[in-house]
Amino acid sequence: MFKKIQTPFLGGILFLLTLNSFSQDLKEPTKYTATNKGKIFISWGGNRSAFTNSDITFKGDDYEFTIQDVTAHDKPKGWHIDYINPVRMTIPQTNFKLGYFFSDHYTISLGVDHMKYVMDSNKNRVVNGYIDLPSNEIGSIYNGVYEQQNFLVSDEFLQFEHTDGLNYVYAEIARYDDISSIFNIQNTDKFQINITEGIGAGVLYPKTNTKLLNRERYDEFHIAGFGVSASAGLNFTFFKHFFIQGDLKGGYINMGDIRTTHNPSESASQHFFYAESVFSLGGIFRI
């Protein structure tokens, strides 16, 4: 008799458990934003940048000198159609990133920060070194030995810009955390707030616009050095797939091989810290 009761009794329990689970699924479907692993994201935006002072050393067959405490500024475009014009996208200061969630909280991504660096010219700077150009070159008017000399760095003496641009090509690992509950946001599939923090490293691939010692202007892409960075930001995701993100980013740039003239034996070097504010639009999708 016990066996006869046991089988339908256990079956009834299993049926009730299954029914309860099914009813829970109907009441509370799993939100798309509840998990991130396996998703990819892509973003495009713009930046403003600031740079610390730096010493820039110029070397060639007939000269070697250092200009101390050079100041520089960025070259903002402002709100402009060029940010989305495929033909003119490199004119403004832009940021691109493509990433993948390898877990719910961590991403790996590749990005390009297209900053612009313009040396402040027509300023008095301290110069150390020497210039000994052949007398038939126009730049020979600057020949001499410079020892802590206060010198006017004019446009005729030097124009120096990474304006197309100061390109930081990097890989980054970042963490994402959903903080929507702090603001009592219940349906994160409609609106979600995340905080992000990341660290990255990469190479500098500037297109340096230089005119040195009255020589012919030079402006070509060249791998010039390396950089490291750290960032923190706020991510606002709408309707599961679209987001706006603001980041504060900072790092260190060391460029030991900056091309300055058509002669490959001539170069410049500098290193400095930078700060960057970034505003981006993007999309996130599961693959």
C-alpha positions in Angstrom: 0.0 0.0 0.0 2.8 2.4 0.8 4.3 1.9 -2.6 1.0 2.7 -4.3 0.8 6.0 -2.4 4.5 7.0 -2.9 4.5 7.2 -6.7 1.6 9.6 -7.2 2.7 11.6 -4.1 6.2 12.2 -5.5 4.7 12.9 -8.9 2.4 15.5 -7.4 5.3 17.3 -5.7 7.4 17.4 -8.9 4.3 18.8 -10.7 3.8 21.5 -8.2 7.5 22.5 -8.2 7.5 22.7 -12.0 4.3 24.7 -12.0 5.8 27.1 -9.5 9.0 27.6 -11.5 7.0 28.2 -14.6 4.8 30.8 -12.9 7.9 32.5 -11.6 9.3 32.7 -15.2 6.1 34.2 -16.4 6.1 36.8 -13.6 9.8 37.7 -13.6 11.4 37.1 -17.0 15.2 37.4 -17.0 16.3 40.9 -17.9 18.7 41.3 -20.9 20.8 43.6 -18.7 21.1 41.1 -15.9 24.1 39.4 -17.4 26.9 40.8 -19.7 29.1 37.8 -20.5 29.4 37.3 -24.3 28.3 40.8 -25.2 30.2 43.1 -27.5 30.1 46.9 -27.5 31.3 49.7 -29.8 31.5 53.4 -29.2 32.5 56.7 -30.9 33.0 60.1 -29.3 35.0 63.2 -28.8 37.5 64.5 -26.2 39.2 67.5 -24.7 42.8 67.0 -23.6 45.4 68.8 -21.4 49.1 68.1 -21.2 51.8 68.7 -18.6 55.0 70.7 -19.6 57.7 68.7 -21.3 61.3 68.9 -22.4 61.6 68.3 -26.1 65.0 67.2 -27.5 65.9 67.5 -31.2 68.7 65.5 -32.7 70.3 65.6 -36.2 73.7 65.3 -37.9 74.5 69.0 -37.2 72.5 69.8 -34.0 71.3 68.5 -30.7 69.4 70.7 -28.3 66.6 70.6 -25.7 63.8 73.1 -25.2 62.8 73.0 -21.6 59.3 73.2 -20.1 57.4 73.4 -23.4 53.7 74.1 -22.9 51.0 72.8 -25.3 47.2 72.8 -25.8 44.7 70.7 -27.7 42.7 71.8 -30.8 39.0 71.3 -30.1 36.4 71.3 -32.9 33.3 71.8 -30.8 30.0 70.4 -31.7 30.3 69.7 -35.4 29.1 67.5 -38.2 32.7 66.3 -38.8 32.3 63.9 -36.0 30.0 61.7 -38.1 31.3 62.7 -41.6 33.4 59.7 -42.8 35.5 61.9 -45.0 36.4 64.3 -42.2 36.4 62.2 -39.1 40.1 62.7 -38.3 39.7 66.5 -38.2 38.1 66.7 -34.7 39.5 65.0 -31.6 37.8 61.6 -31.5 37.7 58.4 -29.5 36.9 54.9 -30.8 36.5 51.7 -28.8 35.5 48.1 -29.5 35.2 45.7 -26.6 34.0 42.3 -25.4 32.6 41.2 -22.0 34.5 38.0 -21.1 32.6 38.0 -17.8 29.6 39.8 -16.4 31.9 42.5 -14.9 35.1 42.6 -17.0 35.8 43.6 -20.5 38.8 43.7 -22.9 38.8 46.3 -25.6 40.8 47.9 -28.3 40.7 51.7 -28.8 42.1 54.7 -30.5 42.3 58.1 -28.7 42.8 60.7 -31.4 44.0 63.7 -29.4 45.7 66.8 -30.8 48.9 68.4 -29.3 49.9 71.9 -30.4 53.1 73.4 -28.9 52.7 77.0 -27.8 55.0 78.9 -30.1 56.5 82.4 -30.0 57.4 81.9 -26.3 60.7 82.4 -24.5 62.1 79.1 -23.4 65.3 77.8 -21.9 67.4 76.0 -24.5 70.5 73.8 -24.0 72.7 72.2 -26.7 74.2 73.2 -30.0 73.3 74.0 -33.6 76.0 73.8 -36.3 74.3 73.7 -39.7 76.2 74.3 -43.0 76.5 78.0 -43.7 74.5 77.7 -47.0 71.3 76.6 -45.0 68.9 79.3 -43.9 68.7 77.7 -40.5 72.4 78.4 -39.9 71.4 81.8 -38.5 70.6 79.9 -35.3 74.1 78.3 -35.1 75.7 78.4 -31.7 76.1 76.8 -28.3 73.2 77.2 -26.0 73.7 76.8 -22.2 70.6 77.5 -20.2 69.9 80.3 -22.7 66.6 82.2 -22.6 65.6 81.9 -26.3 62.5 83.0 -28.3 61.1 79.8 -29.9 59.5 81.5 -32.9 57.5 80.0 -35.7 60.5 80.5 -37.9 62.7 78.5 -35.6 60.2 75.7 -34.8 56.6 74.7 -35.4 55.7 71.4 -33.6 52.3 69.8 -33.6 50.8 66.3 -33.3 47.6 67.4 -34.9 46.5 64.5 -37.1 47.0 63.5 -34.4 48.4 62.4 -31.1 47.1 58.9 -31.7 47.1 56.6 -28.7 46.3 53.0 -29.9 45.7 50.8 -26.9 44.3 47.7 -25.3 42.3 48.0 -22.1 40.9 45.9 -19.4 37.9 47.4 -17.5 35.4 46.6 -14.9 31.6 47.4 -15.1 29.2 47.5 -12.2 25.5 48.2 -12.3 24.6 50.8 -9.7 20.9 51.3 -10.9 19.6 50.0 -7.6 21.2 53.0 -5.8 18.7 55.2 -7.7 15.8 52.8 -7.2 15.7 51.9 -10.9 13.8 48.6 -11.2 13.6 47.9 -15.0 17.2 48.1 -16.1 16.2 46.9 -19.6 14.7 50.4 -20.1 17.4 52.4 -18.3 20.6 51.3 -16.5 23.5 53.1 -14.8 26.9 51.6 -14.7 30.3 52.7 -13.3 33.4 51.7 -15.1 37.1 51.7 -14.3 39.9 50.6 -16.7 43.6 50.4 -17.2 45.3 50.3 -20.6 48.6 50.4 -22.5 49.6 50.9 -26.1 51.6 52.7 -28.7 51.7 56.3 -29.9 51.2 56.6 -33.7 51.3 60.4 -34.3 51.2 62.3 -37.5 53.6 65.1 -36.4 53.4 68.4 -38.3 56.9 69.9 -37.9 58.9 72.7 -39.4 62.3 72.9 -37.9 65.1 75.4 -38.5 63.5 76.8 -41.7 63.6 73.4 -43.3 60.8 71.8 -45.4 57.7 70.9 -43.5 57.3 67.3 -42.5 54.0 65.6 -41.7 53.8 61.8 -41.7 52.5 58.9 -39.5 55.2 57.2 -37.5 55.2 54.8 -34.4 56.9 57.2 -31.9 56.6 55.5 -28.5 54.3 54.1 -25.9 51.7 55.1 -23.4 49.8 53.8 -20.4 46.4 55.0 -19.1 43.7 54.7 -16.5 40.1 55.8 -16.7 36.8 56.0 -14.8 33.4 56.8 -16.1 29.6 56.6 -16.0 27.6 54.6 -18.5 23.9 55.2 -19.2 22.3 52.4 -21.1 18.9 52.8 -22.8 16.6 50.1 -24.0 19.2 47.4 -23.5 21.3 48.2 -26.6 22.3 51.9 -26.7 24.4 54.0 -24.3 25.9 57.3 -23.5 29.2 57.3 -21.6 31.4 60.0 -20.0 34.9 59.2 -19.0 37.8 60.9 -17.2 41.1 59.5 -18.4 44.7 60.1 -17.6 48.1 58.6 -18.4 51.7 58.9 -19.4 53.1 59.2 -22.9 56.7 58.6 -23.8 57.7 59.2 -27.4 61.4 58.6 -28.0 61.4 58.5 -31.8 59.3 61.4 -33.3 60.0 62.1 -37.0 60.7 65.7 -37.6 62.2 66.0 -41.1 62.5 64.0 -44.3 65.9 62.8 -43.1 65.3 59.6 -41.1 68.4 60.3 -39.0 66.7 63.4 -37.5 64.2 63.0 -34.7 62.8 64.4 -31.5 61.8 63.0 -28.1 59.5 64.0 -25.3 57.5 62.5 -22.5 54.6 64.0 -20.5 51.4 63.2 -18.6 48.0 64.0 -20.0 44.3 64.2 -18.9 41.4 63.6 -21.1 37.6 64.0 -20.8 35.7 61.8 -23.2 32.0 61.8 -24.3 30.9 58.8 -26.3 27.8 57.2 -27.9 27.6 53.5 -28.4 25.8 50.2 -28.8 26.0 46.9 -26.9 24.8 43.5 -28.3 25.1 39.8 -27.5 26.9 37.6 -30.0 
